[in-house]
Amino acid sequence: QVQLVESGGGLVQAGGSLRLSCAASGRTFSIYTMKWFRRAPGKEREFVAALTWSGGSTSYADSVKGRFTISRDNAKNTVYLQMNSLKPEDTAVYYCAAAASFGDIYWGQGTQVTVSS
């Protein structure tokens, strides 16, 4: 089992920045990819960013490319999502997810990000 706890959400004005954290615990050695997703009100959950746990390769949704950065601190078993130049359309609940061995997927509880115009 892997446990994930997100933090760092909040209310920010358009153009501002926030940094989300996702702390992993438990069988973290089984993780091979960490991802961030978001779900806006009335919309489907969408992929935001991903990072391979061992090699650090990253990928981003087109809607956040150039504004968001995913990174990790292996010593703390924590993944971050630095969000800059935030827009009202970035308002959503953000979730981190860990893809682990044997096809297991673990989810955090989510953290609310609200961007005011």
C-alpha positions as a Markdown table, in Angstrom:
| # | Residue | x | y | z |
|---|---|---|---|---|
| 1 | Gln | 0.0 | 0.0 | 0.0 |
| 2 | Val | 1.0 | 3.6 | -0.7 |
| 3 | Gln | -0.5 | 6.5 | 1.1 |
| 4 | Leu | -0.5 | 10.0 | -0.5 |
| 5 | Val | -1.3 | 13.3 | 1.2 |
| 6 | Glu | -1.6 | 16.5 | -0.8 |
| 7 | Ser | -1.2 | 20.0 | 0.5 |
| 8 | Gly | -0.7 | 23.5 | -0.7 |
| 9 | Gly | -4.0 | 24.4 | -2.3 |
| 10 | Gly | -5.8 | 27.6 | -1.7 |
| 11 | Leu | -7.2 | 30.8 | -3.2 |
| 12 | Val | -5.0 | 32.9 | -5.5 |
| 13 | Gln | -5.5 | 35.7 | -7.9 |
| 14 | Ala | -5.1 | 35.2 | -11.6 |
| 15 | Gly | -1.4 | 35.5 | -12.5 |
| 16 | Gly | -0.3 | 34.2 | -9.1 |
| 17 | Ser | 1.5 | 31.0 | -8.1 |
| 18 | Leu | 1.0 | 28.1 | -5.8 |
| 19 | Arg | 3.0 | 25.0 | -5.1 |
| 20 | Leu | 1.3 | 21.7 | -4.3 |
| 21 | Ser | 2.9 | 18.9 | -2.4 |
| 22 | Cys | 2.2 | 15.2 | -2.5 |
| 23 | Ala | 3.9 | 13.2 | 0.3 |
| 24 | Ala | 4.1 | 9.5 | -0.3 |
| 25 | Ser | 4.5 | 6.9 | 2.5 |
| 26 | Gly | 4.3 | 3.1 | 2.7 |
| 27 | Arg | 5.6 | 0.9 | -0.1 |
| 28 | Thr | 7.1 | 3.8 | -1.9 |
| 29 | Phe | 9.8 | 1.5 | -3.5 |
| 30 | Ser | 7.0 | 0.1 | -5.7 |
| 31 | Ile | 6.2 | 3.5 | -7.3 |
| 32 | Tyr | 7.3 | 4.1 | -10.8 |
| 33 | Thr | 5.3 | 7.1 | -11.9 |
| 34 | Met | 3.7 | 10.0 | -10.0 |
| 35 | Lys | 1.0 | 12.1 | -11.7 |
| 36 | Trp | -1.1 | 15.1 | -11.0 |
| 37 | Phe | -4.7 | 15.2 | -12.2 |
| 38 | Arg | -7.4 | 17.8 | -11.6 |
| 39 | Arg | -11.2 | 17.9 | -11.8 |
| 40 | Ala | -13.0 | 21.2 | -12.3 |
| 41 | Pro | -16.6 | 21.6 | -11.4 |
| 42 | Gly | -18.9 | 19.9 | -13.9 |
| 43 | Lys | -15.9 | 18.5 | -15.9 |
| 44 | Glu | -14.2 | 15.2 | -16.2 |
| 45 | Arg | -10.9 | 14.5 | -14.4 |
| 46 | Glu | -8.0 | 15.5 | -16.6 |
| 47 | Phe | -4.3 | 14.7 | -16.6 |
| 48 | Val | -2.0 | 17.6 | -15.6 |
| 49 | Ala | 1.6 | 16.3 | -15.3 |
| 50 | Ala | 3.6 | 13.2 | -14.7 |
| 51 | Leu | 7.1 | 12.3 | -13.5 |
| 52 | Thr | 8.9 | 9.0 | -13.5 |
| 53 | Trp | 10.1 | 8.2 | -10.0 |
| 54 | Ser | 13.5 | 6.9 | -10.9 |
| 55 | Gly | 14.6 | 8.8 | -13.9 |
| 56 | Gly | 12.8 | 12.1 | -13.4 |
| 57 | Ser | 11.3 | 12.2 | -16.9 |
| 58 | Thr | 8.3 | 14.6 | -17.1 |
| 59 | Ser | 5.3 | 15.2 | -19.3 |
| 60 | Tyr | 2.6 | 17.8 | -19.2 |
| 61 | Ala | -0.9 | 18.5 | -20.5 |
| 62 | Asp | -0.8 | 21.2 | -23.3 |
| 63 | Ser | -3.0 | 23.4 | -21.2 |
| 64 | Val | -0.3 | 23.8 | -18.5 |
| 65 | Lys | 2.9 | 23.4 | -20.4 |
| 66 | Gly | 5.3 | 26.3 | -19.7 |
| 67 | Arg | 3.4 | 27.3 | -16.6 |
| 68 | Phe | 3.5 | 24.2 | -14.3 |
| 69 | Thr | 6.5 | 22.2 | -13.2 |
| 70 | Ile | 6.5 | 18.8 | -11.6 |
| 71 | Ser | 9.5 | 17.8 | -9.5 |
| 72 | Arg | 10.4 | 15.5 | -6.7 |
| 73 | Asp | 12.5 | 15.3 | -3.6 |
| 74 | Asn | 13.4 | 11.6 | -3.2 |
| 75 | Ala | 14.7 | 12.1 | 0.3 |
| 76 | Lys | 11.3 | 13.3 | 1.4 |
| 77 | Asn | 9.3 | 11.0 | -0.9 |
| 78 | Thr | 7.5 | 14.1 | -2.0 |
| 79 | Val | 6.4 | 15.3 | -5.4 |
| 80 | Tyr | 5.6 | 18.9 | -6.1 |
| 81 | Leu | 3.6 | 20.8 | -8.6 |
| 82 | Gln | 4.7 | 24.4 | -9.0 |
| 83 | Met | 2.0 | 26.4 | -10.7 |
| 84 | Asn | 2.7 | 29.8 | -12.1 |
| 85 | Ser | 0.7 | 32.3 | -14.2 |
| 86 | Leu | -2.4 | 30.7 | -12.8 |
| 87 | Lys | -5.7 | 31.3 | -14.7 |
| 88 | Pro | -9.3 | 31.1 | -13.5 |
| 89 | Glu | -9.7 | 28.0 | -15.7 |
| 90 | Asp | -7.1 | 26.2 | -13.5 |
| 91 | Thr | -9.6 | 26.2 | -10.7 |
| 92 | Ala | -10.1 | 22.6 | -9.7 |
| 93 | Val | -9.5 | 19.9 | -7.1 |
| 94 | Tyr | -6.0 | 18.6 | -7.7 |
| 95 | Tyr | -5.1 | 15.0 | -7.0 |
| 96 | Cys | -1.9 | 13.2 | -7.0 |
| 97 | Ala | -1.7 | 9.6 | -8.0 |
| 98 | Ala | 1.0 | 6.9 | -7.8 |
| 99 | Ala | 1.3 | 4.2 | -10.4 |
| 100 | Ala | 3.0 | 1.3 | -8.8 |
| 101 | Ser | 4.0 | -2.3 | -9.5 |
| 102 | Phe | 1.3 | -4.9 | -10.4 |
| 103 | Gly | -0.9 | -2.2 | -11.9 |
| 104 | Asp | -1.8 | -0.7 | -8.6 |
| 105 | Ile | -2.9 | 3.0 | -8.6 |
| 106 | Tyr | -3.1 | 5.0 | -5.5 |
| 107 | Trp | -4.8 | 8.4 | -5.0 |
| 108 | Gly | -4.5 | 11.2 | -2.6 |
| 109 | Gln | -7.5 | 13.0 | -1.1 |
| 110 | Gly | -7.2 | 16.1 | -3.3 |
| 111 | Thr | -6.6 | 19.7 | -2.6 |
| 112 | Gln | -8.7 | 22.6 | -3.8 |
| 113 | Val | -7.1 | 25.3 | -6.0 |
| 114 | Thr | -9.2 | 28.4 | -6.7 |
| 115 | Val | -8.0 | 31.1 | -9.0 |
| 116 | Ser | -10.0 | 34.4 | -8.9 |
| 117 | Ser | -10.2 | 36.7 | -11.9 |
